Amino acid sequence: MKGDNVMAGTVDEDVQEETLRSKAGPGKQPPEGKSGGGGGLERVTVNLAPRASRALERAVNITGDSKTDTINRALQVYAYLEEVWAKDGQVLVRNSPDDDEVTILKFF
């Protein structure tokens, strides 16, 4: 990968959003047009399709992380990918450091 440009990113929650959530109080929604988030926890119930459930199990087995941690990381990665694509960027994947083939990652 010598000479390759490697770009890594993280999705950080805006501190202002956490302030808005704190001011709203427990059980209240942030003001209209503002999302919650930040440092607080949010409980969400999801129904996973069988394929997604199998993918979650594979990811948990590979990483050793909990399901919660795996889902949290997956959502951060998804948000990052969507940000790149929204700017007409590309996400390139190389299966191994020795592999010369590069694939453009796309979601449909």
N, C-alpha and C positions, 0 to 999 in steps of 0.2 A: 504494500500500500504506500510505498515510498512516493512522495510527490503528490499523493491524492489529497484533495481537500476534504476533510472530515468535519461535518457540522453536527454538533450535539445541541440539544435544547431541553429546557425544562419548562413546565407550565407552572408559573407561580400565581398564587391567588393574590389579588389586590388587597392591600391592608385596609384600604378605605371600605371595601365590602364588608370586612369583619367588623369594622366600627359601626357601619349601618345596621348590621345584624344585632350587635350588642345593644344599640340604642332602641331597636324595635322591641326588645324584651323577649323573655321565654315564650315560645309558642306563637309568636307573632311573626309575620312576614316582613322582610325589608320593604322600604318604600317602593311604590310602583316604578318599574323601569330599572330597578337595581336588583342584582342577584345576591343571594346569600353566599356563603362559602368562607374562605379564610381558614383560620385555625380551628374552628369548631367542628364537631362531628355532625354528620347528617345521616340519619337512618333511612334507607331506601329498600323497598321490597321489589325484587325483579323476578320475572318468570323467564327462565332460560330455555331456549329451544334445545332439543337433544344435541344438536351439533355444537352449540355454544357451551353446553354443559360438559361435553367431552373435551372441548378445547380448554375449558377452565381446569378440568382434572389433569390434563396433560401439562399445562403450565404450572400447576401446583406441584406436580411430581418432578418436573424439571428443576424448578427453583427452590423447592422446599419452603416456599412462603405460604402463608395462610390464604384462604380464598379471599378474604377481605383485602389483604395486601395486594394480591394478584389483580383483583378487580380495580382497586385504586390505581395501580400502575398502568393497567390497560386503558383506563379512561384518560389518564394523563398523556399516554402515547397517542391515543386516538385524537385528542384535542390538538396536540402538536402537529400531527400529520394533516389534520384539516386546516390548520393555520398555514402550513406550507402550501397546500394545494389551493387555498383561497387566494394566495399571492401568485398563482400560476407557477409555483415551484415544482420540483420533482424530488422524489425520494428514491434513491438508488440502492440496490441491495446486491452485495457480493456474498456468495455462500461460504467462502473461505478466503483467507488472506492470499492463498496461492491461485485462486480462481481468477482468470482473466475476463470471464463473462460477468456482465453487470446487467441486472434486471431493473426495469422501472416499475416501482410498486404503485398499483392503482387499486382503488376501491370503486365498486360500481353500485 
